[in-house]
Amino acid sequence: MTPITDSRSRILIGLALAALMAATRGQQFAPLAHHLPDASLAVFFLAGLYLCSIWGFPALFGLVTVIDLTAIGWGGVNGYCMTPA
């Protein structure tokens, strides 16, 4: 498998993966999230496979953190499994 060298292609793939993450992880924001399973593991795997850059993991991890904190803070989701660690 050849790595993707075009930066525009990497940006588009990164945005598509972020959209998939937001669509399947934010149950209180995205109407599709009630019908789709969480795609976090698949998104991180595909980001490691296709993005191959240093910004991919921190950007997606930051997105997941923002979605989870927003869900707990404003969405009324129970945060029993969230720890300060």
N, C-alpha and C positions, 0 to 999 in steps of 0.2 A: 504494500500500500504506500503510495507516494504522499508525502506531506503537502499540505496546501500552502503555497508560498504567497499567493495573492492576498494582500492585506484587506482588500475589499471583501473578498470571499470569507475571510476569517471574521470580519465584523458582522457580516450577514448571518453567518452560522451562529456566532455568539448571541446576536439579537434573537434569532429563532429559538435557541436553547433557553434564553431568559424568558421569552414569551411562553414557551412550553412549561417552564418551571412555575411561572406566575399563574398559568391557567389550571394547573393541576394541584398546586400546593395551597393556594388561598381559598379555602372553602367558603369563607364569608364574603369574598369579593368577586370571585369568578363563578358564574352560574354553571359552567361546565365541570367544575371541581367536584360537584356532588355525584357525577356520573363517571368520572375518570379516576383511575388509581394515581397515587403520587408518583411522579416521574423523576424524583430527585436523583436516585441512584443512576438511572439511565442518562440523565442530563450531565452529571459529573463524569460518567464514563465517556460519553461522546465528546465532552469538552476536552478531556485529556487526550482523546484520540485525534480529534480534528483541529483543535486550536493550538496545541503544542506551544503555548506561550506562558509567560509568567503572570499575565493579568487575568487569565481565564478563571482559575480557581478562586482567587480573592474576590473577583467581581461577582461570581455566582454565589459564593459563600456570603458575601455582603447582602445580596438580594434575598437569600433565604433568611438571613437574620432579620432584615427589615420586615419581610412578610410575617415571620413568626412574632416579632415584637409588636407589630401593628395588630395582629390578630388577638394577642393577649391584652394589649392596652386598650384598643378601641373596639375590637370585634366581640368582646365578651367570651372568648375562648378560654377554657380552663387551662391554666399553665402548670398543672401538677407535675409534669415531667421536665420542666425547665429548671435548671439550677444555675447559680452564679458561675459555675465552672464553665 
